[in-house]
Amino acid sequence: MRVLIVNTSERTGGAAVAANRLMEALRNNGVKSKMLVRDKLTDNLCVVQHPQQRRLRWTFFWERLVIWLHLRLRRKRLFEIDIANCGADITRLPEFQEADVIHLHWVNQGMLSLKQIRKILDSGKRVVWTMHDIWPATAICHYARGCIRYSTQCQYCTLLPNGGGKHDLAAKTWHKKQQVLSNKHVAFVACSEWLAGEARKSALLKGQIIMSIPNPIDTHVFRPQNKSIARRAIGLPEEGRVILFVSQRVTDERKGVAFLVDAIKQLVCQHEIYKTNTCIAILGGHAEEIANLLALPVHALGYVNDPKRIVEVYNSADVFVLPSLEDNLPNTIMEAMACGVPCVGFEVGGIPEMIDHRKTGYVAHCRDAEDLATGLHWVLDEADYSSLSEACLHKVHSNYSQQSVALKYANVYQNLTN
């Protein structure tokens, strides 16, 4: 069996990381797989860059231009919307033609158009589509932000000025997606039970197969290391405790940094000892923009691609915090737990499926900074830390290991091809 994984990028973004890890997991467990991308960043022979990479750059700019015009020249929501109005044909590529299964992942920002997705479905190939967000089940958004219009039909989208006005972009894209999926069957895989539940509400996916399989992680790479050695390697103080926050762009409103700022303030007000024995490490871009807002010393580590250094960052931490307001199955929580680091996050999306409350960390009430502070204090000063750490490792090995996830996908592929 040959599987072609399709994703916009090889490495950039959570979906790219997950898709790359799945390819490795499949290959390590006897399933022949390759990855097709627009943006290739390594010399991995199993990752193929689309030969029309320059053209795909232009399709990206064209799509953004159309969206920008519908936003009335406003940039704020420019990258929260995708309409897949243009992209490249992959059906003529030898990698596509030799594959038994086409496995779509995050194919936005000019990688595949809706027209090309329909062409893939018309090819007769079996298609699996892993959902890293809600976009395949809605018209134009990646996160619904509480909106449930996709349960009937997307229109008058709140991301658009005046809901889209006379030329409703959401409604038009919804009808195009309906035409793409008409009389076609796709196996949709959500990375969390939460997202699978949301997808099942979609009128767009009515009658489609929808299941849940988590992303995999290589536990030979992400594993516990000596904390002092890890801190020396990345320049963090060896003494005291480290609270870690990770995001590709830490100022992303969806990642809840405002609640982190408030929680740290409350933590310090309630327990002044934290001022002398605790600091915050931030991994990701734009960390310097929030450093002065936090009531504890901040170490901005910047954006890091090197897996070895990323593992050292996780192993330097005593607790990982992710106050996301919307999220699917964050790779960052999985990575922290694989290194034996307890996690604290809000009760949203797939996060409660990952963090077992008071067993592998603390699940705080959504948008409750006080409870987030309580969770951080509980992990650092009240819980049996070694038991938390051991439970994290057990959870990851049982649910997210390469072998566990690869076998689940292999069963999906086998059932599709029979």
Phi and psi in degrees as a GROMACS rama.xvg file:
@    title "Ramachandran Plot"
@    xaxis  label "Phi"
@    yaxis  label "Psi"
@TYPE xy
-115.605  129.61  ARG-2
-117.853  131.151  VAL-3
-109.991  113.307  LEU-4
-89.9467  127.959  ILE-5
-115.952  123.11  VAL-6
-147.877  149.766  ASN-7
-60.687  -46.3482  THR-8
-120.186  154.56  SER-9
-79.1212  -37.3414  GLU-10
-130.303  -28.3446  ARG-11
-80.7942  121.96  THR-12
98.8866  157.705  GLY-13
-62.1167  -39.4525  GLY-14
-65.0766  -39.4045  ALA-15
-63.6639  -43.911  ALA-16
-60.5532  -45.6874  VAL-17
-65.0289  -42.5664  ALA-18
-64.4064  -41.5523  ALA-19
-63.1751  -42.4939  ASN-20
-65.9187  -35.4507  ARG-21
-66.2532  -41.4456  LEU-22
-57.9614  -46.4064  MET-23
-64.5208  -39.9729  GLU-24
-63.0024  -43.1661  ALA-25
-64.0386  -45.7001  LEU-26
-63.8562  -38.0479  ARG-27
-71.4461  -11.7319  ASN-28
-121.622  28.8637  ASN-29
86.269  8.69266  GLY-30
-105.198  120.374  VAL-31
-69.2337  124.112  LYS-32
-146.468  146.676  SER-33
-131.457  166.488  LYS-34
-125.896  131.555  MET-35
-110.172  126.4  LEU-36
-137.047  163.344  VAL-37
-84.6591  -44.7604  ARG-38
-107.622  100.405  ASP-39
-96.9899  129.362  LYS-40
-118.036  -9.41746  LEU-41
-126.791  179.162  THR-42
-99.3488  20.1551  ASP-43
-61.4872  119.192  ASN-44
-68.6269  -17.3997  LEU-45
-84.9535  -6.63052  CYS-46
-107.548  122.16  VAL-47
-109.629  131.23  VAL-48
-90.1868  136.939  GLN-49
-59.4035  131.015  HIS-50
-62.8137  -19.5704  PRO-51
-100.015  43.493  GLN-52
-58.8863  -38.9725  GLN-53
-66.5911  -40.0375  ARG-54
-62.9435  -37.8523  ARG-55
-64.9907  -29.5795  LEU-56
-64.3614  -40.3835  ARG-57
-68.1754  -37.0102  TRP-58
-63.8245  -35.108  THR-59
-61.1065  -49.2971  PHE-60
-65.0632  -36.5185  PHE-61
-65.6168  -43.8606  TRP-62
-62.1981  -43.9376  GLU-63
-61.8831  -38.4073  ARG-64
-62.4517  -44.6297  LEU-65
-61.1103  -44.7468  VAL-66
-64.6576  -42.9544  ILE-67
-58.6621  -40.7448  TRP-68
-65.801  -40.3194  LEU-69
-68.9888  -24.0549  HIS-70
-84.4119  4.87067  LEU-71
59.3947  47.0733  ARG-72
66.1656  23.4045  LEU-73
-99.8168  142.167  ARG-74
-96.9348  -14.684  ARG-75
-54.9312  -44.5741  LYS-76
-100.702  14.0886  ARG-77
-59.1153  -34.1588  LEU-78
-108.88  16.9163  PHE-79
-101.096  -2.82795  GLU-80
-125.332  139.245  ILE-81
-136.281  136.994  ASP-82
-119.288  -9.20784  ILE-83
48.8712  47.6283  ALA-84
-84.6822  -9.73298  ASN-85
-154.473  157.402  CYS-86
175.698  -172.597  GLY-87
-110.762  153.757  ALA-88
-79.6109  125.26  ASP-89
-107.037  -6.38864  ILE-90
-71.221  -18.2641  THR-91
-89.8293  -8.53998  ARG-92
-72.4777  143.434  LEU-93
-60.0618  -32.4439  PRO-94
-64.611  -36.0247  GLU-95
-70.2816  -46.4595  PHE-96
-65.8031  -30.8476  GLN-97
-86.9217  -9.47863  GLU-98
-80.7649  145.416  ALA-99
-89.0548  -33.4341  ASP-100
-128.482  131.92  VAL-101
-102.152  118.136  ILE-102
-111.506  98.9581  HIS-103
-78.4878  143.793  LEU-104
-123.606  -121.226  HIS-105
-91.4143  106.229  TRP-106
-116.948  30.555  VAL-107
-89.9776  -174.549  ASN-108
57.9059  45.6718  GLN-109
91.119  2.52741  GLY-110
-73.4439  -57.7993  MET-111
-126.527  138.038  LEU-112
-91.1166  164.543  SER-113
-60.4278  -36.3372  LEU-114
-62.0228  -41.1314  LYS-115
-72.9423  -32.7466  GLN-116
-63.9516  -41.3539  ILE-117
-61.9135  -38.3222  ARG-118
-63.6913  -37.3945  LYS-119
-62.6455  -44.3108  ILE-120
-66.1801  -34.8494  LEU-121
-73.6696  -14.8809  ASP-122
-69.6335  -17.5188  SER-123
91.1337  -5.95744  GLY-124
-69.9715  149.553  LYS-125
-75.6878  135.619  ARG-126
-123.428  129.124  VAL-127
-115.512  139.492  VAL-128
-130.05  107.636  TRP-129
-81.743  124.864  THR-130
-92.38  114.102  MET-131
-93.9976  -9.62381  HIS-132
-156.85  -169.929  ASP-133
-87.4714  -3.07226  ILE-134
-52.6652  -43.2715  TRP-135
-61.3635  -18.5587  PRO-136
-103.989  -1.97681  ALA-137
-122.592  -174.086  THR-138
-82.3728  -60.0846  ALA-139
-131.923  -12.5364  ILE-140
-97.9375  153.355  CYS-141
-94.9794  -25.83  HIS-142
-135.333  127.526  TYR-143
-75.4111  -18.5153  ALA-144
53.8754  40.1182  ARG-145
87.8467  -11.3816  GLY-146
-72.0175  139.08  CYS-147
-122.29  18.0418  ILE-148
-60.8057  -27.3497  ARG-149
-66.2766  -10.4063  TYR-150
-73.3222  -17.3901  SER-151
-123.172  -62.1679  THR-152
-167.014  132.746  GLN-153
-72.9625  127.625  CYS-154
-166.732  161.886  GLN-155
50.5878  49.473  TYR-156
-62.988  134.646  CYS-157
-70.3583  -13.8899  THR-158
-78.6891  -13.6328  LEU-159
-105.029  145.776  LEU-160
-57.5448  128.235  PRO-161
55.5109  31.4586  ASN-162
67.8015  13.3456  GLY-163
106.871  -19.2964  GLY-164
65.2837  -150.739  GLY-165
-61.5908  -40.9733  LYS-166
-100.649  78.6602  HIS-167
-70.326  104.107  ASP-168
-64.3915  -37.7435  LEU-169
-64.2212  -46.2087  ALA-170
-63.6426  -42.0488  ALA-171
-63.3816  -44.1767  LYS-172
-68.2255  -36.4204  THR-173
-58.1562  -46.8694  TRP-174
-65.4969  -36.2835  HIS-175
-64.9991  -41.31  LYS-176
-65.3554  -37.451  LYS-177
-59.2361  -42.8889  GLN-178
-65.6486  -36.0464  GLN-179
-62.0862  -44.3019  VAL-180
-89.5214  -6.05099  LEU-181
-57.6561  122.203  SER-182
61.1942  23.3206  ASN-183
-122.846  148.999  LYS-184
-117.616  127.778  HIS-185
-126.667  140.033  VAL-186
-89.559  103.88  ALA-187
-87.3642  129.151  PHE-188
-119.047  118.254  VAL-189
-91.9375  148.024  ALA-190
-80.3396  -6.69683  CYS-191
-145.269  158.049  SER-192
-64.5197  -34.3027  GLU-193
-59.8613  -49.5603  TRP-194
-66.9214  -36.3087  LEU-195
-60.5259  -41.0861  ALA-196
-63.6521  -41.0194  GLY-197
-65.1844  -41.8602  GLU-198
-63.8019  -35.5084  ALA-199
-67.0826  -18.0693  ARG-200
-78.9354  -15.87  LYS-201
-74.5891  127.832  SER-202
-66.3523  -24.8087  ALA-203
-66.4729  -33.8496  LEU-204
-102.091  14.3535  LEU-205
-57.8637  127.393  LYS-206
89.4895  -6.83722  GLY-207
-86.8868  156.391  GLN-208
-74.712  126.764  ILE-209
-132.587  122.882  ILE-210
-137.83  176.161  MET-211
-125.599  125.511  SER-212
-138.77  128.027  ILE-213
-73.5072  165.502  PRO-214
-72.6052  151.962  ASN-215
-92.3762  166.101  PRO-216
-143.702  143.527  ILE-217
-84.2091  105.051  ASP-218
-76.7411  -4.05115  THR-219
-81.8804  -22.3791  HIS-220
-95.0822  -53.9526  VAL-221
-88.4702  100.264  PHE-222
-151.741  163.026  ARG-223
-64.1569  143.212  PRO-224
-133.509  170.18  GLN-225
-64.3535  123.972  ASN-226
-64.4241  -42.1607  LYS-227
-64.5298  -41.8067  SER-228
-65.0162  -41.18  ILE-229
-62.5885  -42.0026  ALA-230
-67.1719  -39.3885  ARG-231
-62.0722  -39.3843  ARG-232
-64.0151  -31.9969  ALA-233
-109.857  4.9512  ILE-234
81.3342  28.928  GLY-235
-99.5241  152.916  LEU-236
-63.1402  135.214  PRO-237
-73.317  -28.9387  GLU-238
-89.4381  154.708  GLU-239
85.275  -172.547  GLY-240
-111.819  151.827  ARG-241
-123.324  123.109  VAL-242
-96.3204  126.392  ILE-243
-109.558  135.533  LEU-244
-128.703  130.612  PHE-245
-130.133  133.334  VAL-246
-160.818  143.906  SER-247
-55.5756  -41.7659  GLN-248
-132.981  104.034  ARG-249
-67.3568  -17.664  VAL-250
-86.426  0.648413  THR-251
-59.3667  119.023  ASP-252
-54.8789  -34.9828  GLU-253
-64.8555  -24.6664  ARG-254
-81.8437  -3.02539  LYS-255
73.1925  30.1124  GLY-256
-62.1234  -29.3932  VAL-257
-61.7519  -36.2231  ALA-258
-73.7475  -31.558  PHE-259
-64.6863  -44.1637  LEU-260
-58.2482  -46.4194  VAL-261
-65.7928  -41.7297  ASP-262
-64.1861  -41.7238  ALA-263
-65.7431  -37.9765  ILE-264
-61.2031  -45.4707  LYS-265
-67.7154  -37.2155  GLN-266
-60.602  -43.9368  LEU-267
-70.4712  -37.3405  VAL-268
-64.7882  -36.8708  CYS-269
-81.9661  -28.1451  GLN-270
-140.356  89.9083  HIS-271
-63.8678  -19.1546  GLU-272
-60.1755  -25.2443  ILE-273
-62.4935  -26.6736  TYR-274
-62.4243  -26.2968  LYS-275
-102.587  -17.0539  THR-276
-129.563  10.0856  ASN-277
-139.217  141.443  THR-278
-134.435  172.097  CYS-279
-119.406  129.567  ILE-280
-105.757  133.444  ALA-281
-122.23  120.513  ILE-282
-107.139  119.284  LEU-283
141.678  169.323  GLY-284
-76.4549  151.25  GLY-285
70.4184  19.8357  HIS-286
-61.1203  -32.5652  ALA-287
-63.2283  -20.6414  GLU-288
-74.4783  -19.5194  GLU-289
-115.386  -6.35041  ILE-290
-55.1031  -42.6862  ALA-291
-74.6444  -10.7812  ASN-292
-86.397  -16.0745  LEU-293
-90.7822  142.354  LEU-294
-85.8598  9.1117  ALA-295
-128.01  159.605  LEU-296
-57.8059  138.688  PRO-297
-117.849  136.36  VAL-298
-115.415  105.898  HIS-299
-84.1423  114.443  ALA-300
-94.1795  -6.51868  LEU-301
76.1519  -170.726  GLY-302
-93.5789  127.271  TYR-303
-124.148  133.43  VAL-304
-105.843  -22.2337  ASN-305
-70.1876  114.96  ASP-306
-56.2376  -37.9558  PRO-307
-61.352  -43.9469  LYS-308
-70.2337  -36.6662  ARG-309
-61.4376  -42.5469  ILE-310
-62.2174  -39.1253  VAL-311
-64.105  -37.2198  GLU-312
-62.9874  -48.0027  VAL-313
-60.9246  -42.3388  TYR-314
-71.448  -14.002  ASN-315
-79.9785  -15.6169  SER-316
-89.9767  152.183  ALA-317
-96.0846  -27.3829  ASP-318
-152.002  143.194  VAL-319
-109.428  133.469  PHE-320
-122.579  133.891  VAL-321
-139.773  93.2221  LEU-322
-85.9043  45.948  PRO-323
-59.1266  142.611  SER-324
-91.8706  -22.8675  LEU-325
-148.008  132.591  GLU-326
-164.646  157.142  ASP-327
-95.8319  -89.6346  ASN-328
-134.572  82.1223  LEU-329
-58.3971  126.325  PRO-330
-58.5234  -33.1218  ASN-331
-63.2646  -39.5473  THR-332
-65.3735  -43.6097  ILE-333
-60.1778  -42.6632  MET-334
-65.3409  -43.0018  GLU-335
-63.0197  -45.9325  ALA-336
-64.5799  -35.2522  MET-337
-64.9522  -22.7464  ALA-338
-94.3085  7.27845  CYS-339
79.3801  21.0215  GLY-340
-101.003  119.064  VAL-341
-62.2729  152.949  PRO-342
-124.698  152.574  CYS-343
-129.362  130.824  VAL-344
-158.128  172.585  GLY-345
-81.8843  158.569  PHE-346
-82.0593  71.6399  GLU-347
-136.865  152.137  VAL-348
53.1941  -135.244  GLY-349
-89.3974  1.94982  GLY-350
-61.2613  -42.5082  ILE-351
-65.8132  -18.1902  PRO-352
-75.0885  -24.5864  GLU-353
-91.8817  -47.7111  MET-354
-92.4788  114.814  ILE-355
-83.5955  115.25  ASP-356
-55.1957  123.951  HIS-357
61.8229  19.3563  ARG-358
-122.042  -45.1146  LYS-359
-118.404  3.60176  THR-360
161.595  -147.519  GLY-361
-140.463  129.015  TYR-362
-104.013  111.703  VAL-363
-90.4592  155.051  ALA-364
-61.0343  139.948  HIS-365
-59.6613  134.632  CYS-366
59.995  25.4989  ARG-367
-110.712  94.2644  ASP-368
-63.8183  -34.0719  ALA-369
-64.2228  -42.6869  GLU-370
-69.2771  -32.8624  ASP-371
-62.7766  -41.9737  LEU-372
-64.1414  -39.9391  ALA-373
-59.8951  -41.8413  THR-374
-64.0134  -42.978  GLY-375
-62.5091  -45.0816  LEU-376
-64.0587  -39.5611  HIS-377
-62.2258  -45.3377  TRP-378
-65.4796  -43.8384  VAL-379
-76.7525  -32.0878  LEU-380
-130.844  -10.5034  ASP-381
-117.697  -34.3232  GLU-382
-78.7473  163.287  ALA-383
-78.5622  98.099  ASP-384
-62.9661  -41.4744  TYR-385
-63.4013  -35.6764  SER-386
-68.5262  -40.0008  SER-387
-59.5542  -46.6577  LEU-388
-61.9371  -43.9956  SER-389
-64.2032  -39.1466  GLU-390
-65.513  -36.1265  ALA-391
-60.1983  -48.2732  CYS-392
-62.5999  -41.6263  LEU-393
-64.135  -41.4971  HIS-394
-62.0539  -44.7052  LYS-395
-66.2565  -47.0707  VAL-396
-64.7173  -32.7008  HIS-397
-79.0081  -32.4905  SER-398
-114.452  -29.309  ASN-399
-120.481  7.41964  TYR-400
-65.573  156.561  SER-401
-55.2108  -46.2409  GLN-402
-63.3772  -44.7042  GLN-403
-60.7718  -46.9376  SER-404
-73.4752  -40.7627  VAL-405
-61.1584  -39.8786  ALA-406
-65.3204  -37.8639  LEU-407
-65.0314  -43.5722  LYS-408
-68.9131  -37.3785  TYR-409
-59.5869  -37.9794  ALA-410
-65.4589  -39.2547  ASN-411
-62.7354  -48.296  VAL-412
-59.6589  -44.4458  TYR-413
-62.74  -42.2242  GLN-414
-67.0316  -31.457  ASN-415
-71.6908  -34.4765  LEU-416
-91.2855  -6.624  THR-417
